Amino acid sequence: KYKFSLLPSGILTPGVTSVIAGGVVLNPARLIEELDELIERQVAMGELLISDRAHVICPWHWVEDRILDASTSTGENIGTTQQGIGPCYRDKVGRSLAIRVGDMFRPEFRNQVEHITRVKNITLRAMAGDEPFQPLDAGTIHACYAAYANRLQPMVRDTTEFLLTAVEEDRQVLFEGAQGSLLDVDHGTYPYVTSSNSSGVGISNGSGVPARYIHRVIGIVKAYTSRVGGGPFPTEQDTPAGEHLREKGHEYGTVTKRPRRCGWLDAVAVRYAARLSGVDTVAVTLLDVLSGLDELKICIEYEIDGRRTMVYPSHLDDLRRVRPVYETLPGWTEDLTMVRSKDDLPANARAYLNRISQLIARPIDFVSVGPGREQTIRLEKSTDGSNRTR
């Protein structure tokens, strides 16, 4: 089992070049920890390239994150991981107090750190209010980050140029996104979102590769719905069924270990996410988690002010007023973890998948019944139009 916050999953495949692109904000200490873990486990890693354009998370970002997470006008925490990601993106667009990976190798890097630290100590002291505040030390920060830079330097390059050349040469490129489409800063459940474009529309601006080179988009969705942190969640189940999903699905945050909120599949949200990300085909994961439930529900529409709709609301207040309209399907008791073909799935499980596909208007070409590679069932269309397993 591997849990990466920064490393692309391709790092586990020898012969593959993995790229951390310029749209990422980077905690160099965390990246080095992940690399050292793989070295300790004697993993045969592929090549890793790190964009010199990626922005660097610094100690002041962690302090800001802790303060700002609880500062929404609603009084509900945004639910960040408090790893400094949001404040780093804010400095990125603010420009004057930002540090990029490429900056760490320039002669003026120390002066840059000293200037930013002076400014941040003033603002952080004010933000702390009556709470005790320990000023940050520029010398210590510079020494620490200079050591990180020394370790990472062989991997740093202009990845935009590398990727543009790769697609122009018709090399195979797979883009891997983190977070979920509804956490997209522009198109998600704002403000309970991440700080970047985490939907499919963010591929080009995050990597520098124009959309014309993207030929296929695979949308990955759980067989139910989960969420970390605050914000409205129409199909959330604070019930035995929700607890079943959480415990059987091991729904706890990778970084924070926080229990995730769980609920029934929301086809309105999935359909919106698929349209937003330009999804061609869908992979449904964790289907095995549903085993043992007598009945399953799918939210097929929203009701807002007595009117039914399949349109996902653009404003948080409207989403809070949503009443989910459910369709109930029979569950199954069989253990799916040993299933290796669609034909071996229980009839009710196949019916559940077919209904999801109908509601979101996308084919389901992949289904997983466990974390192992052999537990992912790949489907394709036969000549007579029926689904079959490959």
Disulfide bonds with the S-S distance in Angstrom:
none
